[in-house]
Amino acid sequence: MNKAFQLRCSILCGILVFPLGLLSGRLLEIQWLDRGRFVDESRRSYQRTEVLPAMRGNILDRNDVPLAQSIPATTVYIDMNHLRNDPGRLRALALKEAAMDPGWHALGEEARSRAVQRIVKRLKTEMPKEDVSAAHLDHAADVLARPLGMKRAEIRSMVKNARAQWFPIARNLAEDEADKVREAIAAHAIRGFRMERGFRRWYPSPDMAPHLVGYTGESEEDDGRGGLVIRESGKFGVEAVMDARLRGTDGWQRGNRVNGKLIPGGTEERMAPQTGLDVRLTLDLGLQRIVEEELDWGLAEFDSKRGAVVMIDPKSGEVLAMASRPNFNLADLTTVKDAGASYALQTIYEPGSTIKVVAAAAALNEGKVGPQSKVNCHNGLFQSGKVVVRDDHPAGSLTVEGVIQKSNNIGTYMLGRQVGAKKFYEYMHRFGFGRRTGIQLSGESSGTARDTNNPLDFSRACYGYAVNVTPLQLACAYSVIAGDGNLRKPLIVRELVAGDGSVVESFGPEVVHRVINERTAAAMRGALEKVTEEGGTATRATVPGFRVAGKTGTVVKHNPKGGYLNGRYIVSFVGMMPAEEPAFVCIVVVDDPRTTKCRHYGGTIAAPVFSRIAARAAVHLNLKPAGAAPVTAQVRNTADP
């Protein structure tokens, strides 16, 4: 055989075999080495993993009355891929054109289908792809604008400015609203719009304790597949603090889809969502309603816009009710910016005479005096160096109980001097002033109770100036006196509860430390009871049939620019009832009353508000009267003066 011919044959075979060998190698690589990667890529073209949102847990009051719940809601998404490329768009346009024919409504189902198919075939040849997209979008906007509650231009703009392959266009639709959108999409064969069921937050009593319950907010997150998903999380109050326990765990579902539609029976895997835990609060909604109504009455009656009420169980530290003004409505958060701060928790102010219990309790607890010990009140004026203390109601000598009953500034300072500045500030801190209480809410203010080593500051601190407190701190401090002498951490969350009703975690009473002994606490209750008796500063705080103890406070309002605002006051009353064994401590603060009906004192403004609250609370709590007068005697209509 010719060697040249053999060479040519060999070269030809090499040319043919080498590429085929490469092709075979590549096939082997695809079949064995890269099999998993190509299978995954293939699956992604027809598989979709969807998030199954978890239902957020409820927030309940202590009696399981719901304060926050999750209810079914639907979110409408735009899928840009189907909006731009789905062949079904031509059917939507054909259906629109066919429906304009006068005889359309007379046609049967089969005749309608044939008419639509004829138009689809024509549009395929007549309309460029870009025109199909634009015409379909205009049609979709015309059809869905009304049921979505949007403007046509708004829908077009969202598509034009799309930042993701799919994204929400309308959120939290109620079931009836979602049904209308769903029916419109189906009736007009609209493509590119997808609906997903989820949940939205609902507040059955949106005006009750909004600063405490709090609210949620939504944010858009990248789902890792070019789309945006909606996440709901707590933004304020218990909703925020307990967010990790409330929100639960989302599930997922992976299914096979064609043209965005799930193939029946094609679901491969599913992980069910886990509902969040319910949060049971210490709050009593019945007491909360009483507090809210009477605070509103007091502010209207005495012409004020700011104030707070806090009611605490002194034996456990549980917050039974807490209200702040100004407030907002959880169903309409437009006023949160102006009314979102909690007066009870975040506003600090000079407390005035309500702080006098610290000097008196310190002197009693240190054994410097007894309840009937005489205190020289210097007839209304005391001066020692730069320290000058005055009292508008001069007295020569009063007992320790009398100093509290008459709210004598000089007498209180004399008690503070007996224990000394260092020890006085120790008691201030032991009562909880100058630091946060540790309540299970964010944003709490700590106030100030700092020993400046200035004798003038010390004298003023004894009777309520040169220190700053929150209403919650004062309620906790008076709970020391109303209880066994221990300071307790205020509780707002009582239990975490699973869906089957079982308690997952409990938050019981927590003693911070001992402040005074039980004998001193009892002596202070006796002194505070005299404040509400004839000759005291809070006779308007009484409740027929019950013994009431408490203390008034009146302080000139501080000017943020320096100094004080002449004729402007913050008035308060902290009370407990029944005095012999208090079921609750309640503080009422009214900021800057402008009324001309009475003088601006804690005893004339805050004390009557306390009286109304305490009388209604006694009925709600079924408290036993100490005397013969009926409990209902003091319960009035909220419109009464």
GIPE-V349692 format. One record per residue. N is the residue number from 1. RES is the residue in three letters. SS is DSSP state (a for helix, b for strand, c for the rest). PHI is phi in radians with two decimals (* if undefined). NEAR is the number of other ideal C-beta (glycine too) atoms within 10 Angstrom. Layout:
BEGIN
n-><N;N>
res-><RES;RES>
ss-><SS;SS>
phi-><PHI;PHI>
near-><NEAR;NEAR>
END
This chain:
BEGIN
n-><1;2;3;4;5;6;7;8;9;10;11;12;13;14;15;16;17;18;19;20;21;22;23;24;25;26;27;28;29;30;31;32;33;34;35;36;37;38;39;40;41;42;43;44;45;46;47;48;49;50;51;52;53;54;55;56;57;58;59;60;61;62;63;64;65;66;67;68;69;70;71;72;73;74;75;76;77;78;79;80;81;82;83;84;85;86;87;88;89;90;91;92;93;94;95;96;97;98;99;100;101;102;103;104;105;106;107;108;109;110;111;112;113;114;115;116;117;118;119;120;121;122;123;124;125;126;127;128;129;130;131;132;133;134;135;136;137;138;139;140;141;142;143;144;145;146;147;148;149;150;151;152;153;154;155;156;157;158;159;160;161;162;163;164;165;166;167;168;169;170;171;172;173;174;175;176;177;178;179;180;181;182;183;184;185;186;187;188;189;190;191;192;193;194;195;196;197;198;199;200;201;202;203;204;205;206;207;208;209;210;211;212;213;214;215;216;217;218;219;220;221;222;223;224;225;226;227;228;229;230;231;232;233;234;235;236;237;238;239;240;241;242;243;244;245;246;247;248;249;250;251;252;253;254;255;256;257;258;259;260;261;262;263;264;265;266;267;268;269;270;271;272;273;274;275;276;277;278;279;280;281;282;283;284;285;286;287;288;289;290;291;292;293;294;295;296;297;298;299;300;301;302;303;304;305;306;307;308;309;310;311;312;313;314;315;316;317;318;319;320;321;322;323;324;325;326;327;328;329;330;331;332;333;334;335;336;337;338;339;340;341;342;343;344;345;346;347;348;349;350;351;352;353;354;355;356;357;358;359;360;361;362;363;364;365;366;367;368;369;370;371;372;373;374;375;376;377;378;379;380;381;382;383;384;385;386;387;388;389;390;391;392;393;394;395;396;397;398;399;400;401;402;403;404;405;406;407;408;409;410;411;412;413;414;415;416;417;418;419;420;421;422;423;424;425;426;427;428;429;430;431;432;433;434;435;436;437;438;439;440;441;442;443;444;445;446;447;448;449;450;451;452;453;454;455;456;457;458;459;460;461;462;463;464;465;466;467;468;469;470;471;472;473;474;475;476;477;478;479;480;481;482;483;484;485;486;487;488;489;490;491;492;493;494;495;496;497;498;499;500;501;502;503;504;505;506;507;508;509;510;511;512;513;514;515;516;517;518;519;520;521;522;523;524;525;526;527;528;529;530;531;532;533;534;535;536;537;538;539;540;541;542;543;544;545;546;547;548;549;550;551;552;553;554;555;556;557;558;559;560;561;562;563;564;565;566;567;568;569;570;571;572;573;574;575;576;577;578;579;580;581;582;583;584;585;586;587;588;589;590;591;592;593;594;595;596;597;598;599;600;601;602;603;604;605;606;607;608;609;610;611;612;613;614;615;616;617;618;619;620;621;622;623;624;625;626;627;628;629;630;631;632;633;634;635;636;637;638;639;640;641>
res-><MET;ASN;LYS;ALA;PHE;GLN;LEU;ARG;CYS;SER;ILE;LEU;CYS;GLY;ILE;LEU;VAL;PHE;PRO;LEU;GLY;LEU;LEU;SER;GLY;ARG;LEU;LEU;GLU;ILE;GLN;TRP;LEU;ASP;ARG;GLY;ARG;PHE;VAL;ASP;GLU;SER;ARG;ARG;SER;TYR;GLN;ARG;THR;GLU;VAL;LEU;PRO;ALA;MET;ARG;GLY;ASN;ILE;LEU;ASP;ARG;ASN;ASP;VAL;PRO;LEU;ALA;GLN;SER;ILE;PRO;ALA;THR;THR;VAL;TYR;ILE;ASP;MET;ASN;HIS;LEU;ARG;ASN;ASP;PRO;GLY;ARG;LEU;ARG;ALA;LEU;ALA;LEU;LYS;GLU;ALA;ALA;MET;ASP;PRO;GLY;TRP;HIS;ALA;LEU;GLY;GLU;GLU;ALA;ARG;SER;ARG;ALA;VAL;GLN;ARG;ILE;VAL;LYS;ARG;LEU;LYS;THR;GLU;MET;PRO;LYS;GLU;ASP;VAL;SER;ALA;ALA;HIS;LEU;ASP;HIS;ALA;ALA;ASP;VAL;LEU;ALA;ARG;PRO;LEU;GLY;MET;LYS;ARG;ALA;GLU;ILE;ARG;SER;MET;VAL;LYS;ASN;ALA;ARG;ALA;GLN;TRP;PHE;PRO;ILE;ALA;ARG;ASN;LEU;ALA;GLU;ASP;GLU;ALA;ASP;LYS;VAL;ARG;GLU;ALA;ILE;ALA;ALA;HIS;ALA;ILE;ARG;GLY;PHE;ARG;MET;GLU;ARG;GLY;PHE;ARG;ARG;TRP;TYR;PRO;SER;PRO;ASP;MET;ALA;PRO;HIS;LEU;VAL;GLY;TYR;THR;GLY;GLU;SER;GLU;GLU;ASP;ASP;GLY;ARG;GLY;GLY;LEU;VAL;ILE;ARG;GLU;SER;GLY;LYS;PHE;GLY;VAL;GLU;ALA;VAL;MET;ASP;ALA;ARG;LEU;ARG;GLY;THR;ASP;GLY;TRP;GLN;ARG;GLY;ASN;ARG;VAL;ASN;GLY;LYS;LEU;ILE;PRO;GLY;GLY;THR;GLU;GLU;ARG;MET;ALA;PRO;GLN;THR;GLY;LEU;ASP;VAL;ARG;LEU;THR;LEU;ASP;LEU;GLY;LEU;GLN;ARG;ILE;VAL;GLU;GLU;GLU;LEU;ASP;TRP;GLY;LEU;ALA;GLU;PHE;ASP;SER;LYS;ARG;GLY;ALA;VAL;VAL;MET;ILE;ASP;PRO;LYS;SER;GLY;GLU;VAL;LEU;ALA;MET;ALA;SER;ARG;PRO;ASN;PHE;ASN;LEU;ALA;ASP;LEU;THR;THR;VAL;LYS;ASP;ALA;GLY;ALA;SER;TYR;ALA;LEU;GLN;THR;ILE;TYR;GLU;PRO;GLY;SER;THR;ILE;LYS;VAL;VAL;ALA;ALA;ALA;ALA;ALA;LEU;ASN;GLU;GLY;LYS;VAL;GLY;PRO;GLN;SER;LYS;VAL;ASN;CYS;HIS;ASN;GLY;LEU;PHE;GLN;SER;GLY;LYS;VAL;VAL;VAL;ARG;ASP;ASP;HIS;PRO;ALA;GLY;SER;LEU;THR;VAL;GLU;GLY;VAL;ILE;GLN;LYS;SER;ASN;ASN;ILE;GLY;THR;TYR;MET;LEU;GLY;ARG;GLN;VAL;GLY;ALA;LYS;LYS;PHE;TYR;GLU;TYR;MET;HIS;ARG;PHE;GLY;PHE;GLY;ARG;ARG;THR;GLY;ILE;GLN;LEU;SER;GLY;GLU;SER;SER;GLY;THR;ALA;ARG;ASP;THR;ASN;ASN;PRO;LEU;ASP;PHE;SER;ARG;ALA;CYS;TYR;GLY;TYR;ALA;VAL;ASN;VAL;THR;PRO;LEU;GLN;LEU;ALA;CYS;ALA;TYR;SER;VAL;ILE;ALA;GLY;ASP;GLY;ASN;LEU;ARG;LYS;PRO;LEU;ILE;VAL;ARG;GLU;LEU;VAL;ALA;GLY;ASP;GLY;SER;VAL;VAL;GLU;SER;PHE;GLY;PRO;GLU;VAL;VAL;HIS;ARG;VAL;ILE;ASN;GLU;ARG;THR;ALA;ALA;ALA;MET;ARG;GLY;ALA;LEU;GLU;LYS;VAL;THR;GLU;GLU;GLY;GLY;THR;ALA;THR;ARG;ALA;THR;VAL;PRO;GLY;PHE;ARG;VAL;ALA;GLY;LYS;THR;GLY;THR;VAL;VAL;LYS;HIS;ASN;PRO;LYS;GLY;GLY;TYR;LEU;ASN;GLY;ARG;TYR;ILE;VAL;SER;PHE;VAL;GLY;MET;MET;PRO;ALA;GLU;GLU;PRO;ALA;PHE;VAL;CYS;ILE;VAL;VAL;VAL;ASP;ASP;PRO;ARG;THR;THR;LYS;CYS;ARG;HIS;TYR;GLY;GLY;THR;ILE;ALA;ALA;PRO;VAL;PHE;SER;ARG;ILE;ALA;ALA;ARG;ALA;ALA;VAL;HIS;LEU;ASN;LEU;LYS;PRO;ALA;GLY;ALA;ALA;PRO;VAL;THR;ALA;GLN;VAL;ARG;ASN;THR;ALA;ASP;PRO>
ss-><c;c;a;a;a;a;a;a;a;a;a;a;a;a;a;a;a;a;a;a;a;a;a;a;a;a;a;a;a;a;a;a;a;c;a;a;a;a;a;a;a;a;a;a;a;a;b;b;b;b;b;b;c;c;c;c;c;c;b;b;c;c;c;c;c;b;b;b;b;b;b;b;b;b;b;b;b;b;b;a;a;a;a;a;a;c;c;a;a;a;a;a;a;a;a;a;a;a;a;c;c;c;c;a;a;a;c;c;a;a;a;a;a;a;a;a;a;a;a;a;a;a;a;a;a;a;c;c;a;a;a;a;a;a;a;a;a;a;a;a;a;a;a;a;a;a;a;a;c;c;c;a;a;a;a;a;a;a;a;a;c;c;c;c;c;b;b;b;b;b;b;b;b;c;a;a;a;a;a;a;a;a;a;a;a;a;a;a;c;c;c;c;b;b;b;b;b;b;b;b;b;b;c;c;c;c;c;c;c;a;a;a;a;c;b;b;b;b;b;b;b;b;c;c;c;c;b;b;b;b;b;b;b;b;b;b;a;a;a;a;a;c;a;a;a;a;c;c;b;c;b;b;b;b;b;b;b;b;c;c;b;b;b;b;b;b;b;b;b;b;b;c;c;b;c;c;c;b;b;b;b;c;c;c;a;a;a;a;a;a;a;a;a;a;a;a;a;a;a;a;a;c;c;c;c;b;b;b;b;b;b;b;c;c;c;c;c;b;b;b;b;b;b;b;b;c;c;c;b;c;c;b;a;a;a;a;a;a;a;c;c;c;a;a;a;a;c;c;b;c;c;a;a;a;a;a;a;a;a;a;a;a;a;a;a;c;c;c;c;c;c;c;c;b;b;b;c;a;a;a;b;b;b;b;c;c;b;b;b;b;c;c;c;c;c;c;b;b;b;a;a;a;a;a;a;a;c;c;a;a;a;a;a;a;a;a;a;a;a;c;a;a;a;a;a;a;a;a;a;a;c;c;c;c;c;c;c;c;c;c;c;c;c;c;c;c;c;b;c;c;c;c;c;c;a;a;a;a;a;a;a;a;c;c;c;c;c;b;b;c;a;a;a;a;a;a;a;a;a;a;a;a;c;c;c;b;b;b;c;c;b;c;b;b;b;b;b;c;c;c;c;c;b;b;b;b;c;c;c;c;b;b;b;b;c;c;c;a;a;a;a;a;a;a;a;a;a;a;a;a;a;c;c;c;c;c;c;c;a;a;a;c;c;c;c;c;c;b;b;b;b;b;b;b;b;b;b;b;c;c;c;c;c;b;b;b;b;b;b;b;b;b;b;b;b;b;b;c;c;c;c;c;c;b;b;b;b;b;b;b;b;c;c;c;c;c;c;c;c;c;c;a;a;a;a;a;a;a;a;a;a;a;a;a;a;a;a;a;a;a;a;c;c;c;c;c;c;c;c;c;a;a;a;a;c;c;c;c;c;c;c>
phi-><*;-1.09;-1.10;-1.10;-1.15;-1.04;-1.09;-1.09;-1.12;-1.10;-1.10;-1.09;-1.11;-1.08;-1.09;-1.37;-1.29;-1.06;-1.08;-1.13;-1.14;-1.08;-1.10;-1.11;-1.07;-1.15;-1.09;-1.12;-1.10;-1.13;-1.25;-1.96;-1.36;-1.81;-0.99;-1.08;-1.12;-1.24;-1.10;-1.09;-1.13;-1.14;-1.11;-1.08;-1.29;-2.25;-1.77;-2.44;-1.76;-1.90;-1.37;-1.81;-1.12;-1.39;-1.36;-1.23;-1.14;-1.47;-1.89;-2.11;-1.41;-1.13;-1.81;1.18;-1.40;-1.20;-1.90;-2.60;-2.41;-1.88;-2.13;-1.01;-2.64;-2.16;-1.95;-1.73;-1.91;-1.77;-1.83;-1.11;-1.08;-1.31;-1.16;-1.67;-2.16;-1.14;-1.06;-1.15;-1.07;-1.11;-1.17;-1.09;-1.20;-1.15;-1.13;-1.10;-1.16;-1.14;-1.18;-1.42;-1.21;-0.99;-1.62;-1.02;-1.21;-1.51;-1.35;-1.42;-1.08;-1.16;-1.15;-1.10;-1.07;-1.15;-1.11;-1.16;-1.10;-1.08;-1.19;-1.02;-1.07;-1.18;-1.13;-1.04;-1.55;-1.61;-1.85;-1.10;-1.02;-1.12;-1.20;-1.09;-1.07;-1.15;-1.16;-1.15;-1.10;-1.06;-1.10;-1.09;-1.11;-1.11;-1.33;-1.70;-0.99;-1.14;-1.11;-1.45;1.23;-2.19;-1.61;-1.02;-1.10;-1.16;-1.14;-1.08;-1.15;-1.12;-1.22;-1.08;-1.76;-1.03;-1.83;-2.59;-1.23;-2.59;-2.76;-1.31;-1.97;-2.57;-2.07;0.93;-1.32;-1.17;-1.02;-1.18;-1.17;-1.10;-1.08;-1.14;-1.15;-1.07;-1.15;-1.16;-1.09;-1.19;-1.14;-1.87;0.99;-1.19;-1.94;1.51;-2.04;-2.14;-2.07;-2.21;-1.41;-2.72;-2.45;-2.30;-1.45;-2.33;-2.01;-1.03;-2.16;-1.15;-1.68;-1.71;0.87;-1.11;-1.16;-1.56;-1.12;1.42;-2.62;-1.90;-2.48;-1.93;-2.43;-1.68;-2.22;-1.23;-1.52;1.44;-2.18;1.49;-2.05;-2.02;-2.05;-1.69;-2.07;-1.84;-2.55;-1.22;-1.99;-2.82;1.15;-1.05;-0.97;-1.45;-1.13;-1.79;-1.00;-1.09;-1.48;-1.35;-1.35;1.24;-2.23;-1.13;-1.79;-2.67;-2.44;-1.92;-2.43;-1.56;-2.30;-2.22;0.94;1.43;-1.80;-1.19;-1.36;-0.96;1.35;-1.66;-1.22;-1.66;-2.45;-2.69;-2.05;-1.21;-1.24;-1.91;-1.11;-1.19;-1.34;-1.37;-1.93;-1.68;-1.55;-1.41;-1.08;-1.90;-1.07;-1.09;-1.18;-1.06;-1.13;-1.05;-1.08;-1.09;-1.14;-1.31;-1.13;-1.08;-1.06;-1.09;-1.17;-1.22;-1.12;-1.95;0.96;-2.41;-2.05;-2.27;2.96;-2.80;-2.37;-2.27;-2.14;-2.25;-1.44;-1.21;-1.38;-2.10;1.43;-1.27;-1.38;-1.53;-2.81;-2.69;-2.31;-2.31;-2.31;-1.26;-2.28;-2.45;-1.92;-1.17;-1.50;-2.59;-1.57;-1.16;-1.74;-1.05;-1.01;-1.62;-2.18;-1.36;-1.29;-1.53;-1.07;-1.15;-1.89;-2.03;-1.37;-1.90;-2.69;-1.33;-1.41;1.19;-1.20;-1.09;-1.43;-1.09;-1.12;-1.18;-1.09;-1.16;-1.13;-1.10;-1.11;-1.18;-1.19;-1.47;1.31;-1.32;-2.54;-2.04;-0.97;-1.78;-1.11;-1.45;-2.19;-1.34;-1.78;0.98;0.92;1.63;-2.60;-2.24;-2.43;-2.55;1.14;-1.46;-1.47;-2.21;-2.16;-2.08;-2.46;-1.23;-2.14;-0.98;-2.50;-1.45;-2.47;-2.33;-1.25;-1.02;-1.08;-1.15;-1.04;-1.20;-1.06;-1.57;0.97;-1.43;-1.12;-1.15;-1.03;-1.14;-1.13;-1.09;-1.15;-1.11;-1.11;-1.18;-1.60;1.55;-1.07;-1.06;-1.19;-1.03;-1.21;-1.04;-1.18;-0.99;-1.24;-1.15;-1.29;1.82;-1.51;1.53;-2.67;-1.18;-1.30;1.56;-1.05;-1.37;-2.45;-1.60;1.48;-1.19;-1.53;-1.68;1.21;-2.41;-2.60;-1.82;-1.39;-1.58;1.07;-1.90;-1.00;-1.17;-1.08;-1.10;-1.10;-1.23;-1.12;-1.08;-2.03;1.83;-1.98;1.14;-2.42;-2.28;-2.37;-1.91;-0.98;-1.11;-1.06;-1.14;-1.07;-1.18;-1.11;-1.24;-1.17;-1.04;-1.26;-1.26;-1.84;-1.81;1.64;-1.70;-1.51;-1.99;-1.22;-1.19;-1.89;-2.14;-1.80;-1.66;-2.65;-1.89;-2.15;-1.39;-1.09;-1.51;1.61;-1.34;-1.45;-1.48;-2.66;-2.05;-2.09;-1.55;-0.96;-2.29;-1.37;-1.37;-3.04;-1.42;-1.86;-2.39;-1.39;-1.13;-1.15;-1.14;-1.04;-1.13;-1.11;-1.19;-1.09;-1.10;-1.16;-1.23;-1.15;-1.18;-1.11;-1.62;-1.59;-0.95;1.69;-1.55;-1.58;-2.33;-1.15;-1.45;-1.61;-1.20;-2.29;-0.92;1.59;-2.27;-1.59;-2.07;-2.16;3.03;-2.56;-1.52;-2.55;-2.39;-2.43;-1.20;-1.24;-1.27;-1.59;-0.98;-1.52;2.11;1.35;-2.29;-1.63;-1.07;1.35;-2.02;-2.34;-2.03;-2.03;-2.68;-2.59;-2.00;-2.26;-2.48;-2.76;-1.19;-1.06;-1.23;-2.70;-1.04;-1.53;-2.73;-1.97;-2.41;-1.90;-2.10;-2.15;-2.10;-1.69;1.03;-1.16;-2.01;-1.07;-1.91;-1.33;-2.71;-1.28;-1.56;-2.21;-1.08;-1.28;-1.71;-2.05;-1.30;-1.06;-1.08;-1.14;-1.03;-1.00;-1.14;-1.11;-1.11;-1.11;-1.25;-1.14;-1.06;-1.17;-1.08;-1.56;1.01;-1.30;-1.55;-1.15;-1.45;-2.01;-1.52;-1.15;-1.19;-1.08;-1.37;-1.07;-1.67;-1.37;-2.10;-1.18;-1.13;-1.55;-1.26;-1.32>
near-><6;7;7;8;9;10;10;11;11;10;10;10;10;11;10;10;11;10;10;10;11;10;10;11;10;11;10;11;11;12;10;8;9;13;11;8;10;11;10;10;10;10;13;11;7;13;15;14;15;17;16;15;22;21;19;25;23;20;26;21;24;17;10;12;16;15;26;27;18;23;12;13;20;21;21;22;21;23;18;17;13;19;21;18;16;19;12;17;26;22;20;24;22;21;20;18;17;21;14;7;12;6;9;14;8;8;14;8;6;8;12;15;12;12;19;21;13;12;20;19;12;13;18;12;6;10;17;8;10;9;12;21;18;13;17;25;21;14;19;25;21;13;21;23;17;13;19;20;13;16;12;16;10;13;22;16;12;17;18;8;7;15;9;17;17;22;20;20;19;22;15;19;24;13;12;7;17;21;13;17;22;16;11;18;21;9;11;19;19;22;23;25;23;18;14;17;13;20;18;19;21;15;20;13;19;17;14;23;28;27;25;26;24;25;22;22;14;15;11;14;10;11;16;8;12;12;19;17;23;18;14;23;15;24;16;23;26;25;27;18;20;23;17;11;17;29;24;19;11;14;15;13;17;15;19;16;14;9;11;16;11;14;11;8;7;13;12;11;10;12;13;11;16;14;19;23;23;25;25;21;27;23;29;24;21;19;23;26;18;25;27;21;15;26;26;16;20;24;20;13;20;23;14;23;13;16;30;28;29;28;26;29;23;24;17;18;27;24;30;26;29;30;29;28;22;14;23;20;15;26;13;10;17;9;13;18;9;9;18;20;16;26;26;26;26;19;22;16;22;22;31;23;25;27;27;26;24;28;26;28;27;28;27;24;21;15;8;16;21;12;18;10;16;14;24;13;26;20;12;16;12;20;10;11;7;9;16;11;23;12;21;8;11;13;18;10;13;20;19;25;22;21;29;30;23;20;28;27;25;25;31;29;27;23;27;25;20;17;22;14;19;10;16;22;23;14;22;23;14;20;25;29;27;18;14;16;24;15;20;18;26;14;15;20;18;15;24;14;23;16;16;12;9;14;14;15;17;21;24;18;27;29;25;24;20;18;23;20;28;29;28;29;29;27;29;28;28;28;26;26;29;29;26;18;19;19;22;24;16;28;21;23;23;21;18;19;20;14;14;5;8;7;13;11;11;11;16;10;14;13;12;17;9;13;24;25;13;12;11;22;22;16;23;27;21;15;25;27;21;20;27;30;14;8;10;24;25;30;16;20;29;24;27;16;20;23;20;24;28;34;36;29;31;24;21;17;18;17;11;7;6;6;9;14;13;8;10;15;24;26;29;32;33;33;31;29;31;21;20;13;13;25;21;27;27;27;30;34;32;29;20;18;26;12;15;9;11;14;12;22;22;31;26;22;30;33;28;23;29;32;26;22;28;28;23;24;25;24;15;13;17;8;18;11;16;13;9;7;13;12;19;13;12;19;14;15;6;13;7;8;7>
END
